[in-house]
């Protein structure tokens, strides 16, 4: 096998991996969209809310130097 053949084979394998990942991603996104349409998604964030627990409190006083 020559260098160009192995490079072409590597490129073909890479394209196949990427195509498989794209199909997987599309399936996941469709499933998420269906769940949201059925009302099973996460509730919308209120203004100023964060998804991480404990990050919704107002900031405390600035530290003194």
PDB file of N, H, CA, C and O in Angstrom:
ATOM      1  N   UNK A   1       0.855  -1.179   0.000  1.00  0.00           N
ATOM      2  CA  UNK A   1       0.000   0.000   0.000  1.00  0.00           C
ATOM      3  C   UNK A   1       0.895   1.235   0.000  1.00  0.00           C
ATOM      4  O   UNK A   1       1.828   1.328   0.798  1.00  0.00           O
ATOM      5  N   UNK A   2       0.620   2.157  -0.870  1.00  0.00           N
ATOM      6  H   UNK A   2      -0.137   2.081  -1.518  1.00  0.00           H
ATOM      7  CA  UNK A   2       1.439   3.368  -0.942  1.00  0.00           C
ATOM      8  C   UNK A   2       0.956   4.395   0.071  1.00  0.00           C
ATOM      9  O   UNK A   2      -0.081   4.222   0.713  1.00  0.00           O
ATOM     10  N   UNK A   3       1.721   5.456   0.199  1.00  0.00           N
ATOM     11  H   UNK A   3       2.563   5.596  -0.323  1.00  0.00           H
ATOM     12  CA  UNK A   3       1.380   6.505   1.166  1.00  0.00           C
ATOM     13  C   UNK A   3       0.062   7.163   0.810  1.00  0.00           C
ATOM     14  O   UNK A   3      -0.745   7.458   1.692  1.00  0.00           O
ATOM     15  N   UNK A   4      -0.165   7.398  -0.481  1.00  0.00           N
ATOM     16  H   UNK A   4       0.490   7.158  -1.197  1.00  0.00           H
ATOM     17  CA  UNK A   4      -1.414   8.052  -0.878  1.00  0.00           C
ATOM     18  C   UNK A   4      -2.607   7.132  -0.656  1.00  0.00           C
ATOM     19  O   UNK A   4      -3.701   7.600  -0.343  1.00  0.00           O
ATOM     20  N   UNK A   5      -2.400   5.807  -0.817  1.00  0.00           N
ATOM     21  H   UNK A   5      -1.511   5.427  -1.070  1.00  0.00           H
ATOM     22  CA  UNK A   5      -3.482   4.863  -0.551  1.00  0.00           C
ATOM     23  C   UNK A   5      -3.835   4.855   0.930  1.00  0.00           C
ATOM     24  O   UNK A   5      -5.012   4.843   1.291  1.00  0.00           O
ATOM     25  N   UNK A   6      -2.820   4.860   1.785  1.00  0.00           N
ATOM     26  H   UNK A   6      -1.864   4.869   1.492  1.00  0.00           H
ATOM     27  CA  UNK A   6      -3.087   4.842   3.224  1.00  0.00           C
ATOM     28  C   UNK A   6      -3.703   6.169   3.671  1.00  0.00           C
ATOM     29  O   UNK A   6      -4.545   6.189   4.569  1.00  0.00           O
ATOM     30  N   UNK A   7      -3.292   7.266   3.054  1.00  0.00           N
ATOM     31  H   UNK A   7      -2.609   7.250   2.324  1.00  0.00           H
ATOM     32  CA  UNK A   7      -3.883   8.568   3.382  1.00  0.00           C
ATOM     33  C   UNK A   7      -5.343   8.604   2.946  1.00  0.00           C
ATOM     34  O   UNK A   7      -6.199   9.126   3.661  1.00  0.00           O
ATOM     35  N   UNK A   8      -5.622   8.047   1.773  1.00  0.00           N
ATOM     36  H   UNK A   8      -4.927   7.623   1.192  1.00  0.00           H
ATOM     37  CA  UNK A   8      -7.005   8.014   1.283  1.00  0.00           C
ATOM     38  C   UNK A   8      -7.862   7.130   2.175  1.00  0.00           C
ATOM     39  O   UNK A   8      -9.011   7.461   2.470  1.00  0.00           O
ATOM     40  N   UNK A   9      -7.297   5.993   2.608  1.00  0.00           N
ATOM     41  H   UNK A   9      -6.364   5.724   2.368  1.00  0.00           H
ATOM     42  CA  UNK A   9      -8.026   5.097   3.501  1.00  0.00           C
ATOM     43  C   UNK A   9      -8.301   5.784   4.840  1.00  0.00           C
ATOM     44  O   UNK A   9      -9.399   5.668   5.384  1.00  0.00           O
ATOM     45  N   UNK A  10      -7.314   6.493   5.365  1.00  0.00           N
ATOM     46  H   UNK A  10      -6.422   6.588   4.922  1.00  0.00           H
ATOM     47  CA  UNK A  10      -7.500   7.221   6.619  1.00  0.00           C
ATOM     48  C   UNK A  10      -8.570   8.291   6.492  1.00  0.00           C
ATOM     49  O   UNK A  10      -9.379   8.474   7.402  1.00  0.00           O
ATOM     50  N   UNK A  11      -8.579   8.997   5.370  1.00  0.00           N
ATOM     51  H   UNK A  11      -7.922   8.848   4.631  1.00  0.00           H
ATOM     52  CA  UNK A  11      -9.589  10.031   5.145  1.00  0.00           C
ATOM     53  C   UNK A  11     -10.979   9.411   5.042  1.00  0.00           C
ATOM     54  O   UNK A  11     -11.955   9.963   5.551  1.00  0.00           O
ATOM     55  N   UNK A  12     -11.057   8.249   4.374  1.00  0.00           N
ATOM     56  H   UNK A  12     -10.265   7.801   3.962  1.00  0.00           H
ATOM     57  CA  UNK A  12     -12.351   7.572   4.229  1.00  0.00           C
ATOM     58  C   UNK A  12     -12.865   7.124   5.599  1.00  0.00           C
ATOM     59  O   UNK A  12     -14.046   7.287   5.906  1.00  0.00           O
ATOM     60  N   UNK A  13     -11.980   6.561   6.416  1.00  0.00           N
ATOM     61  H   UNK A  13     -11.020   6.429   6.166  1.00  0.00           H
ATOM     62  CA  UNK A  13     -12.379   6.123   7.754  1.00  0.00           C
ATOM     63  C   UNK A  13     -12.814   7.304   8.614  1.00  0.00           C
ATOM     64  O   UNK A  13     -13.775   7.204   9.377  1.00  0.00           O
ATOM     65  N   UNK A  14     -12.115   8.406   8.489  1.00  0.00           N
ATOM     66  H   UNK A  14     -11.335   8.487   7.870  1.00  0.00           H
ATOM     67  CA  UNK A  14     -12.468   9.611   9.253  1.00  0.00           C
ATOM     68  C   UNK A  14     -13.855  10.099   8.850  1.00  0.00           C
ATOM     69  O   UNK A  14     -14.668  10.450   9.705  1.00  0.00           O
ATOM     70  N   UNK A  15     -14.122  10.121   7.543  1.00  0.00           N
ATOM     71  H   UNK A  15     -13.462   9.837   6.849  1.00  0.00           H
ATOM     72  CA  UNK A  15     -15.440  10.557   7.068  1.00  0.00           C
ATOM     73  C   UNK A  15     -16.537   9.644   7.593  1.00  0.00           C
ATOM     74  O   UNK A  15     -17.615  10.111   7.963  1.00  0.00           O
ATOM     75  N   UNK A  16     -16.264   8.339   7.627  1.00  0.00           N
ATOM     76  H   UNK A  16     -15.389   7.960   7.327  1.00  0.00           H
ATOM     77  CA  UNK A  16     -17.255   7.395   8.139  1.00  0.00           C
ATOM     78  C   UNK A  16     -17.511   7.629   9.626  1.00  0.00           C
ATOM     79  O   UNK A  16     -18.658   7.592  10.071  1.00  0.00           O
ATOM     80  N   UNK A  17     -16.447   7.872  10.395  1.00  0.00           N
ATOM     81  H   UNK A  17     -15.515   7.902  10.033  1.00  0.00           H
ATOM     82  CA  UNK A  17     -16.618   8.155  11.831  1.00  0.00           C
ATOM     83  C   UNK A  17     -17.427   9.425  12.041  1.00  0.00           C
ATOM     84  O   UNK A  17     -18.333   9.462  12.873  1.00  0.00           O
ATOM     85  N   UNK A  18     -17.095  10.476  11.276  1.00  0.00           N
ATOM     86  H   UNK A  18     -16.359  10.446  10.599  1.00  0.00           H
ATOM     87  CA  UNK A  18     -17.819  11.741  11.415  1.00  0.00           C
ATOM     88  C   UNK A  18     -19.283  11.578  11.035  1.00  0.00           C
ATOM     89  O   UNK A  18     -20.164  12.116  11.706  1.00  0.00           O
ATOM     90  N   UNK A  19     -19.547  10.837   9.956  1.00  0.00           N
ATOM     91  H   UNK A  19     -18.831  10.400   9.411  1.00  0.00           H
ATOM     92  CA  UNK A  19     -20.929  10.618   9.526  1.00  0.00           C
ATOM     93  C   UNK A  19     -21.712   9.877  10.606  1.00  0.00           C
ATOM     94  O   UNK A  19     -22.870  10.202  10.869  1.00  0.00           O
ATOM     95  N   UNK A  20     -21.086   8.883  11.230  1.00  0.00           N
ATOM     96  H   UNK A  20     -20.145   8.618  11.017  1.00  0.00           H
ATOM     97  CA  UNK A  20     -21.752   8.136  12.296  1.00  0.00           C
ATOM     98  C   UNK A  20     -22.042   9.044  13.487  1.00  0.00           C
ATOM     99  O   UNK A  20     -23.122   8.970  14.072  1.00  0.00           O
ATOM    100  N   UNK A  21     -21.093   9.897  13.850  1.00  0.00           N
ATOM    101  H   UNK A  21     -20.215   9.957  13.374  1.00  0.00           H
ATOM    102  CA  UNK A  21     -21.302  10.830  14.965  1.00  0.00           C
ATOM    103  C   UNK A  21     -22.422  11.818  14.648  1.00  0.00           C
ATOM    104  O   UNK A  21     -23.226  12.151  15.519  1.00  0.00           O
ATOM    105  N   UNK A  22     -22.474  12.285  13.405  1.00  0.00           N
ATOM    106  H   UNK A  22     -21.821  12.015  12.697  1.00  0.00           H
ATOM    107  CA  UNK A  22     -23.533  13.219  13.019  1.00  0.00           C
ATOM    108  C   UNK A  22     -24.902  12.553  13.106  1.00  0.00           C
ATOM    109  O   UNK A  22     -25.857  13.168  13.581  1.00  0.00           O
ATOM    110  N   UNK A  23     -25.008  11.300  12.653  1.00  0.00           N
ATOM    111  H   UNK A  23     -24.232  10.800  12.267  1.00  0.00           H
ATOM    112  CA  UNK A  23     -26.286  10.581  12.748  1.00  0.00           C
ATOM    113  C   UNK A  23     -26.690  10.403  14.204  1.00  0.00           C
ATOM    114  O   UNK A  23     -27.856  10.580  14.558  1.00  0.00           O
ATOM    115  N   UNK A  24     -25.723  10.052  15.046  1.00  0.00           N
ATOM    116  H   UNK A  24     -24.776   9.908  14.759  1.00  0.00           H
ATOM    117  CA  UNK A  24     -25.966   9.878  16.476  1.00  0.00           C
ATOM    118  C   UNK A  24     -26.469  11.185  17.097  1.00  0.00           C
ATOM    119  O   UNK A  24     -27.428  11.183  17.869  1.00  0.00           O
ATOM    120  N   UNK A  25     -25.823  12.288  16.760  1.00  0.00           N
ATOM    121  H   UNK A  25     -25.044  12.290  16.133  1.00  0.00           H
ATOM    122  CA  UNK A  25     -26.189  13.602  17.278  1.00  0.00           C
ATOM    123  C   UNK A  25     -27.598  13.981  16.824  1.00  0.00           C
ATOM    124  O   UNK A  25     -28.394  14.492  17.611  1.00  0.00           O
ATOM    125  N   UNK A  26     -27.899  13.728  15.554  1.00  0.00           N
ATOM    126  H   UNK A  26     -27.252  13.312  14.915  1.00  0.00           H
ATOM    127  CA  UNK A  26     -29.222  14.057  15.029  1.00  0.00           C
ATOM    128  C   UNK A  26     -30.301  13.269  15.761  1.00  0.00           C
ATOM    129  O   UNK A  26     -31.343  13.821  16.114  1.00  0.00           O
ATOM    130  N   UNK A  27     -30.056  11.978  15.992  1.00  0.00           N
ATOM    131  H   UNK A  27     -29.210  11.529  15.706  1.00  0.00           H
ATOM    132  CA  UNK A  27     -31.019  11.151  16.723  1.00  0.00           C
ATOM    133  C   UNK A  27     -31.264  11.713  18.114  1.00  0.00           C
ATOM    134  O   UNK A  27     -32.407  11.830  18.557  1.00  0.00           O
ATOM    135  N   UNK A  28     -30.168  12.062  18.805  1.00  0.00           N
ATOM    136  H   UNK A  28     -29.240  11.967  18.445  1.00  0.00           H
ATOM    137  CA  UNK A  28     -30.277  12.600  20.166  1.00  0.00           C
ATOM    138  C   UNK A  28     -31.068  13.900  20.174  1.00  0.00           C
ATOM    139  O   UNK A  28     -31.926  14.106  21.033  1.00  0.00           O
ATOM    140  N   UNK A  29     -30.777  14.776  19.215  1.00  0.00           N
ATOM    141  H   UNK A  29     -30.081  14.608  18.518  1.00  0.00           H
ATOM    142  CA  UNK A  29     -31.479  16.062  19.165  1.00  0.00           C
ATOM    143  C   UNK A  29     -32.955  15.888  18.846  1.00  0.00           C
ATOM    144  O   UNK A  29     -33.792  16.612  19.383  1.00  0.00           O
ATOM    145  N   UNK A  30     -33.284  14.936  17.979  1.00  0.00           N
ATOM    146  H   UNK A  30     -32.604  14.347  17.543  1.00  0.00           H
ATOM    147  CA  UNK A  30     -34.697  14.670  17.668  1.00  0.00           C
ATOM    148  C   UNK A  30     -35.425  14.147  18.902  1.00  0.00           C
ATOM    149  O   UNK A  30     -36.562  14.534  19.174  1.00  0.00           O
ATOM    150  N   UNK A  31     -34.761  13.267  19.644  1.00  0.00           N
ATOM    151  H   UNK A  31     -33.838  12.953  19.424  1.00  0.00           H
ATOM    152  CA  UNK A  31     -35.358  12.737  20.868  1.00  0.00           C
ATOM    153  C   UNK A  31     -35.600  13.859  21.871  1.00  0.00           C
ATOM    154  O   UNK A  31     -36.655  13.911  22.504  1.00  0.00           O
ATOM    155  N   UNK A  32     -34.628  14.756  22.018  1.00  0.00           N
ATOM    156  H   UNK A  32     -33.771  14.714  21.503  1.00  0.00           H
ATOM    157  CA  UNK A  32     -34.785  15.888  22.932  1.00  0.00           C
ATOM    158  C   UNK A  32     -35.920  16.797  22.479  1.00  0.00           C
ATOM    159  O   UNK A  32     -36.701  17.265  23.307  1.00  0.00           O
ATOM    160  N   UNK A  33     -36.023  17.052  21.181  1.00  0.00           N
ATOM    161  H   UNK A  33     -35.389  16.671  20.509  1.00  0.00           H
ATOM    162  CA  UNK A  33     -37.074  17.926  20.666  1.00  0.00           C
ATOM    163  C   UNK A  33     -38.448  17.310  20.918  1.00  0.00           C
ATOM    164  O   UNK A  33     -39.389  18.014  21.281  1.00  0.00           O
ATOM    165  N   UNK A  34     -38.564  15.985  20.723  1.00  0.00           N
ATOM    166  H   UNK A  34     -37.799  15.413  20.427  1.00  0.00           H
ATOM    167  CA  UNK A  34     -39.850  15.323  20.986  1.00  0.00           C
ATOM    168  C   UNK A  34     -40.217  15.432  22.457  1.00  0.00           C
ATOM    169  O   UNK A  34     -41.374  15.682  22.794  1.00  0.00           O
ATOM    170  N   UNK A  35     -39.233  15.244  23.336  1.00  0.00           N
ATOM    171  H   UNK A  35     -38.293  15.041  23.062  1.00  0.00           H
ATOM    172  CA  UNK A  35     -39.494  15.325  24.775  1.00  0.00           C
ATOM    173  C   UNK A  35     -39.945  16.728  25.156  1.00  0.00           C
ATOM    174  O   UNK A  35     -40.859  16.888  25.965  1.00  0.00           O
ATOM    175  N   UNK A  36     -39.310  17.749  24.579  1.00  0.00           N
ATOM    176  H   UNK A  36     -38.568  17.620  23.921  1.00  0.00           H
ATOM    177  CA  UNK A  36     -39.722  19.130  24.876  1.00  0.00           C
ATOM    178  C   UNK A  36     -41.123  19.396  24.349  1.00  0.00           C
ATOM    179  O   UNK A  36     -41.912  20.073  25.008  1.00  0.00           O
ATOM    180  N   UNK A  37     -41.441  18.873  23.173  1.00  0.00           N
ATOM    181  H   UNK A  37     -40.800  18.323  22.638  1.00  0.00           H
ATOM    182  CA  UNK A  37     -42.761  19.097  22.584  1.00  0.00           C
ATOM    183  C   UNK A  37     -43.849  18.439  23.431  1.00  0.00           C
ATOM    184  O   UNK A  37     -44.979  18.926  23.482  1.00  0.00           O
ATOM    185  N   UNK A  38     -43.509  17.337  24.093  1.00  0.00           N
ATOM    186  H   UNK A  38     -42.591  16.942  24.051  1.00  0.00           H
ATOM    187  CA  UNK A  38     -44.469  16.640  24.952  1.00  0.00           C
ATOM    188  C   UNK A  38     -44.497  17.226  26.357  1.00  0.00           C
ATOM    189  O   UNK A  38     -45.244  16.750  27.212  1.00  0.00           O
ATOM    190  N   UNK A  39     -43.698  18.245  26.599  1.00  0.00           N
ATOM    191  H   UNK A  39     -43.092  18.632  25.904  1.00  0.00           H
ATOM    192  CA  UNK A  39     -43.672  18.873  27.916  1.00  0.00           C
ATOM    193  C   UNK A  39     -42.743  18.179  28.887  1.00  0.00           C
ATOM    194  O   UNK A  39     -42.791  18.463  30.084  1.00  0.00           O
ATOM    195  N   UNK A  40     -41.904  17.284  28.416  1.00  0.00           N
ATOM    196  H   UNK A  40     -41.865  17.053  27.444  1.00  0.00           H
ATOM    197  CA  UNK A  40     -41.005  16.559  29.301  1.00  0.00           C
ATOM    198  C   UNK A  40     -39.655  17.213  29.444  1.00  0.00           C
ATOM    199  O   UNK A  40     -38.780  16.686  30.130  1.00  0.00           O
ATOM    200  N   UNK A  41     -39.467  18.358  28.806  1.00  0.00           N
ATOM    201  H   UNK A  41     -40.178  18.787  28.249  1.00  0.00           H
ATOM    202  CA  UNK A  41     -38.164  19.024  28.872  1.00  0.00           C
ATOM    203  C   UNK A  41     -37.984  19.766  30.173  1.00  0.00           C
ATOM    204  O   UNK A  41     -38.894  19.816  31.001  1.00  0.00           O
ATOM    205  N   UNK A  42     -36.830  20.335  30.353  1.00  0.00           N
ATOM    206  H   UNK A  42     -36.091  20.295  29.680  1.00  0.00           H
ATOM    207  CA  UNK A  42     -36.566  21.117  31.553  1.00  0.00           C
ATOM    208  C   UNK A  42     -37.364  22.410  31.490  1.00  0.00           C
ATOM    209  O   UNK A  42     -37.555  22.970  30.410  1.00  0.00           O
ATOM    210  N   UNK A  43     -37.831  22.887  32.631  1.00  0.00           N
ATOM    211  H   UNK A  43     -37.676  22.433  33.508  1.00  0.00           H
ATOM    212  CA  UNK A  43     -38.556  24.157  32.627  1.00  0.00           C
ATOM    213  C   UNK A  43     -37.641  25.297  32.200  1.00  0.00           C
ATOM    214  O   UNK A  43     -36.423  25.246  32.373  1.00  0.00           O
ATOM    215  N   UNK A  44     -38.250  26.302  31.651  1.00  0.00           N
ATOM    216  H   UNK A  44     -39.239  26.344  31.510  1.00  0.00           H
ATOM    217  CA  UNK A  44     -37.474  27.465  31.208  1.00  0.00           C
ATOM    218  C   UNK A  44     -36.836  28.143  32.410  1.00  0.00           C
ATOM    219  O   UNK A  44     -37.377  28.104  33.515  1.00  0.00           O
ATOM    220  N   UNK A  45     -35.712  28.750  32.196  1.00  0.00           N
ATOM    221  H   UNK A  45     -35.272  28.782  31.299  1.00  0.00           H
ATOM    222  CA  UNK A  45     -35.025  29.473  33.261  1.00  0.00           C
ATOM    223  C   UNK A  45     -35.709  30.809  33.504  1.00  0.00           C
ATOM    224  O   UNK A  45     -36.145  31.482  32.570  1.00  0.00           O
ATOM    225  N   UNK A  46     -35.794  31.173  34.753  1.00  0.00           N
ATOM    226  H   UNK A  46     -35.440  30.626  35.512  1.00  0.00           H
ATOM    227  CA  UNK A  46     -36.257  32.505  35.097  1.00  0.00           C
ATOM    228  C   UNK A  46     -35.105  33.463  34.871  1.00  0.00           C
ATOM    229  O   UNK A  46     -33.947  33.044  34.840  1.00  0.00           O
ATOM    230  N   UNK A  47     -35.402  34.729  34.713  1.00  0.00           N
ATOM    231  H   UNK A  47     -36.343  35.069  34.737  1.00  0.00           H
ATOM    232  CA  UNK A  47     -34.339  35.704  34.495  1.00  0.00           C
ATOM    233  C   UNK A  47     -33.377  35.684  35.676  1.00  0.00           C
ATOM    234  O   UNK A  47     -33.806  35.763  36.828  1.00  0.00           O
ATOM    235  N   UNK A  48     -32.101  35.582  35.401  1.00  0.00           N
ATOM    236  H   UNK A  48     -31.753  35.519  34.466  1.00  0.00           H
ATOM    237  CA  UNK A  48     -31.080  35.565  36.438  1.00  0.00           C
ATOM    238  C   UNK A  48     -30.790  34.187  37.003  1.00  0.00           C
ATOM    239  O   UNK A  48     -29.893  34.042  37.833  1.00  0.00           O
ATOM    240  N   UNK A  49     -31.533  33.163  36.572  1.00  0.00           N
ATOM    241  H   UNK A  49     -32.262  33.280  35.898  1.00  0.00           H
ATOM    242  CA  UNK A  49     -31.295  31.812  37.070  1.00  0.00           C
ATOM    243  C   UNK A  49     -30.139  31.164  36.332  1.00  0.00           C
ATOM    244  O   UNK A  49     -29.787  31.540  35.213  1.00  0.00           O
ATOM    245  N   UNK A  50     -29.568  30.184  36.995  1.00  0.00           N
ATOM    246  H   UNK A  50     -29.854  29.879  37.904  1.00  0.00           H
ATOM    247  CA  UNK A  50     -28.464  29.421  36.434  1.00  0.00           C
ATOM    248  C   UNK A  50     -28.806  27.949  36.625  1.00  0.00           C
ATOM    249  O   UNK A  50     -29.494  27.602  37.585  1.00  0.00           O
ATOM    250  N   UNK A  51     -28.347  27.084  35.744  1.00  0.00           N
ATOM    251  H   UNK A  51     -27.788  27.365  34.965  1.00  0.00           H
ATOM    252  CA  UNK A  51     -28.621  25.650  35.871  1.00  0.00           C
ATOM    253  C   UNK A  51     -27.826  25.007  37.009  1.00  0.00           C
ATOM    254  O   UNK A  51     -28.236  23.963  37.516  1.00  0.00           O
ATOM    255  N   UNK A  52     -26.719  25.590  37.419  1.00  0.00           N
ATOM    256  H   UNK A  52     -26.386  26.438  37.007  1.00  0.00           H
ATOM    257  CA  UNK A  52     -25.904  24.988  38.458  1.00  0.00           C
ATOM    258  C   UNK A  52     -26.492  25.295  39.829  1.00  0.00           C
ATOM    259  O   UNK A  52     -26.813  26.449  40.116  1.00  0.00           O
ATOM    260  N   UNK A  53     -26.639  24.282  40.680  1.00  0.00           N
ATOM    261  H   UNK A  53     -26.378  23.345  40.447  1.00  0.00           H
ATOM    262  CA  UNK A  53     -27.193  24.534  42.012  1.00  0.00           C
ATOM    263  C   UNK A  53     -26.270  25.437  42.817  1.00  0.00           C
ATOM    264  O   UNK A  53     -25.046  25.335  42.738  1.00  0.00           O
ATOM    265  N   UNK A  54     -26.882  26.314  43.588  1.00  0.00           N
ATOM    266  H   UNK A  54     -27.877  26.396  43.652  1.00  0.00           H
ATOM    267  CA  UNK A  54     -26.110  27.191  44.447  1.00  0.00           C
ATOM    268  C   UNK A  54     -25.566  28.420  43.756  1.00  0.00           C
ATOM    269  O   UNK A  54     -24.831  29.194  44.368  1.00  0.00           O
ATOM    270  N   UNK A  55     -25.905  28.617  42.505  1.00  0.00           N
ATOM    271  H   UNK A  55     -26.502  27.988  42.008  1.00  0.00           H
ATOM    272  CA  UNK A  55     -25.394  29.773  41.777  1.00  0.00           C
ATOM    273  C   UNK A  55     -26.477  30.828  41.535  1.00  0.00           C
ATOM    274  O   UNK A  55     -26.299  31.710  40.695  1.00  0.00           O
ATOM    275  N   UNK A  56     -27.572  30.748  42.245  1.00  0.00           N
ATOM    276  H   UNK A  56     -27.717  30.031  42.928  1.00  0.00           H
ATOM    277  CA  UNK A  56     -28.654  31.706  42.046  1.00  0.00           C
ATOM    278  C   UNK A  56     -28.718  32.757  43.144  1.00  0.00           C
ATOM    279  O   UNK A  56     -29.541  33.671  43.084  1.00  0.00           O
ATOM    280  N   UNK A  57     -27.850  32.632  44.152  1.00  0.00           N
ATOM    281  H   UNK A  57     -27.182  31.889  44.200  1.00  0.00           H
ATOM    282  CA  UNK A  57     -27.854  33.612  45.225  1.00  0.00           C
ATOM    283  C   UNK A  57     -27.186  34.895  44.750  1.00  0.00           C
ATOM    284  O   UNK A  57     -26.288  34.858  43.909  1.00  0.00           O
ATOM    285  N   UNK A  58     -27.623  36.030  45.288  1.00  0.00           N
ATOM    286  H   UNK A  58     -28.353  36.061  45.971  1.00  0.00           H
ATOM    287  CA  UNK A  58     -26.960  37.285  44.918  1.00  0.00           C
ATOM    288  C   UNK A  58     -25.536  37.283  45.466  1.00  0.00           C
ATOM    289  O   UNK A  58     -25.263  36.632  46.475  1.00  0.00           O
ATOM    290  N   UNK A  59     -24.648  37.988  44.826  1.00  0.00           N
ATOM    291  H   UNK A  59     -24.870  38.516  44.007  1.00  0.00           H
ATOM    292  CA  UNK A  59     -23.261  38.010  45.308  1.00  0.00           C
ATOM    293  C   UNK A  59     -23.174  38.689  46.669  1.00  0.00           C
ATOM    294  O   UNK A  59     -23.934  39.607  46.974  1.00  0.00           O
ATOM    295  N   UNK A  60     -22.242  38.223  47.468  1.00  0.00           N
ATOM    296  H   UNK A  60     -21.624  37.477  47.221  1.00  0.00           H
ATOM    297  CA  UNK A  60     -22.025  38.804  48.790  1.00  0.00           C
ATOM    298  C   UNK A  60     -21.204  40.070  48.676  1.00  0.00           C
ATOM    299  O   UNK A  60     -20.893  40.514  47.570  1.00  0.00           O
ATOM    300  N   UNK A  61     -20.851  40.655  49.807  1.00  0.00           N
ATOM    301  H   UNK A  61     -21.104  40.295  50.705  1.00  0.00           H
ATOM    302  CA  UNK A  61     -20.038  41.878  49.774  1.00  0.00           C
ATOM    303  C   UNK A  61     -18.666  41.585  49.177  1.00  0.00           C
ATOM    304  O   UNK A  61     -18.171  40.460  49.243  1.00  0.00           O
ATOM    305  N   UNK A  62     -18.073  42.600  48.605  1.00  0.00           N
ATOM    306  H   UNK A  62     -18.475  43.514  48.552  1.00  0.00           H
ATOM    307  CA  UNK A  62     -16.745  42.454  48.002  1.00  0.00           C
ATOM    308  C   UNK A  62     -15.728  42.184  49.095  1.00  0.00           C
ATOM    309  O   UNK A  62     -15.819  42.772  50.172  1.00  0.00           O
ATOM    310  N   UNK A  63     -14.769  41.316  48.849  1.00  0.00           N
ATOM    311  H   UNK A  63     -14.695  40.838  47.974  1.00  0.00           H
ATOM    312  CA  UNK A  63     -13.747  41.040  49.875  1.00  0.00           C
ATOM    313  C   UNK A  63     -12.893  42.275  50.136  1.00  0.00           C
ATOM    314  O   UNK A  63     -12.572  43.041  49.228  1.00  0.00           O
ATOM    315  N   UNK A  64     -12.536  42.442  51.412  1.00  0.00           N
ATOM    316  H   UNK A  64     -12.797  41.820  52.150  1.00  0.00           H
ATOM    317  CA  UNK A  64     -11.702  43.579  51.805  1.00  0.00           C
ATOM    318  C   UNK A  64     -10.242  43.193  51.680  1.00  0.00           C
ATOM    319  O   UNK A  64      -9.858  42.090  52.071  1.00  0.00           O
ATOM    320  N   UNK A  65      -9.424  44.081  51.142  1.00  0.00           N
ATOM    321  H   UNK A  65      -9.736  44.976  50.824  1.00  0.00           H
ATOM    322  CA  UNK A  65      -7.986  43.818  51.000  1.00  0.00           C
ATOM    323  C   UNK A  65      -7.244  44.142  52.263  1.00  0.00           C
ATOM    324  O   UNK A  65      -6.025  43.981  52.321  1.00  0.00           O
TER     325      UNK A  65
END
